[in-house]
Amino acid sequence: MKAIIVTGGKQYLVKEGDEIYVEKLDNEVNTDITFDEVLYVDGKVGTPTVKGASVTATVLKHGKQKKVVVFKYKPKKKFRNKQGHRQPYTKLVIKKIEVK
C-alpha cells in the first residue's frame, strides 16, 4: 500500500516500513505521529486530500544534515563571504497506512 503525505511543505511517497527524513518535527523520540493530510492512497486521489485516510509513523531520531558551504564573492572587489548551514531533520519509520 502506497500513500503520498504532506509535511514541512513537502510531499513524500511512502509505504509501510519505509524510513524517511523530513523537516524537523517537535515530537519526542519513540513517539507516534499521525499524518491526516494524505493526497493519495492506492489509486484513490484526493480533492485535495483523501477523506478518512491517515498515515502513522514513529520518530526514530533527530539530527542535522551534512554542512552545505555557501561561498559568495565579487571579482576584482576583494569581497569574499564563506558561510555554512546544517539543516535539522527528523527520521521517521512508517508503521501503518489506513483508509476508513
C-alpha positions as CSV (number, residue, x, y, z in Angstrom):
1,M,0.0,0.0,0.0
2,K,1.4,3.4,-1.0
3,A,0.5,6.9,0.1
4,I,1.5,10.5,-0.5
5,I,1.7,12.6,2.6
6,V,2.4,16.3,3.2
7,T,4.7,17.5,6.0
8,G,7.0,20.5,6.2
9,G,5.7,21.9,2.9
10,K,6.9,18.9,1.0
11,Q,5.2,15.7,-0.4
12,Y,6.6,12.2,0.3
13,L,5.6,8.9,-1.4
14,V,5.7,6.3,1.4
15,K,4.8,2.7,2.1
16,E,4.8,0.6,5.2
17,G,8.2,0.0,6.7
18,D,9.9,3.0,4.9
19,E,12.4,5.2,6.7
20,I,12.2,8.8,5.6
21,Y,13.9,12.1,6.5
22,V,11.5,15.1,6.9
23,E,11.8,18.7,8.1
24,K,12.3,18.8,11.9
25,L,9.2,18.0,14.0
26,D,8.7,18.8,17.6
27,N,7.9,15.3,18.7
28,E,9.9,13.2,21.2
29,V,11.9,10.1,20.0
30,N,9.9,6.8,20.0
31,T,6.5,8.6,19.9
32,D,3.9,8.1,17.2
33,I,2.8,10.8,14.7
34,T,-0.4,10.6,12.6
35,F,-0.5,12.4,9.3
36,D,-4.0,13.3,8.3
37,E,-3.1,15.3,5.2
38,V,-2.9,12.4,2.7
39,L,-3.1,13.2,-1.0
40,Y,-3.1,9.7,-2.5
41,V,-3.7,6.1,-1.2
42,D,-3.5,3.1,-3.6
43,G,-5.4,4.5,-6.6
44,K,-7.6,7.0,-4.6
45,V,-6.6,10.6,-5.4
46,G,-7.9,13.2,-3.0
47,T,-9.5,16.5,-3.8
48,P,-7.3,17.8,-2.3
49,T,-7.0,15.1,0.4
50,V,-8.4,11.6,0.8
51,K,-11.2,11.6,3.3
52,G,-10.7,9.3,6.3
53,A,-7.1,8.4,5.3
54,S,-4.2,8.6,7.8
55,V,-0.6,7.5,8.0
56,T,1.0,6.6,11.3
57,A,4.8,6.9,11.8
58,T,7.3,6.6,14.7
59,V,10.1,9.1,15.4
60,L,13.5,7.4,15.3
61,K,15.8,10.3,15.8
62,H,16.5,14.0,15.3
63,G,19.7,15.3,13.8
64,K,21.4,17.7,11.4
65,Q,22.4,17.0,7.8
66,K,25.9,17.5,6.4
67,K,27.2,21.0,6.1
68,V,26.5,22.9,2.9
69,V,29.1,25.7,2.2
70,V,27.8,28.9,0.7
71,F,30.6,31.0,-0.8
72,K,29.9,34.4,-2.3
73,Y,32.4,36.6,-3.9
74,K,32.6,39.6,-6.2
75,P,35.5,39.5,-8.7
76,K,38.1,42.4,-8.5
77,K,36.4,43.9,-5.4
78,K,38.1,41.9,-2.6
79,F,34.7,40.7,-1.4
80,R,34.5,37.1,-0.1
81,N,31.9,35.6,2.2
82,K,32.0,32.0,3.4
83,Q,29.1,30.6,5.3
84,G,27.9,27.1,6.3
85,H,24.5,25.7,7.0
86,R,23.3,22.4,8.6
87,Q,19.6,21.7,8.1
88,P,17.8,19.9,11.0
89,Y,15.8,16.8,10.2
90,T,13.6,14.1,11.8
91,K,14.0,10.5,10.8
92,L,10.6,8.6,10.7
93,V,9.6,5.0,10.1
94,I,6.2,4.4,8.5
95,K,4.1,1.9,10.6
96,K,0.6,1.9,9.2
97,I,-1.5,3.3,6.3
98,E,-5.2,3.4,6.9
99,V,-8.3,4.3,4.8
100,K,-11.7,4.3,6.5
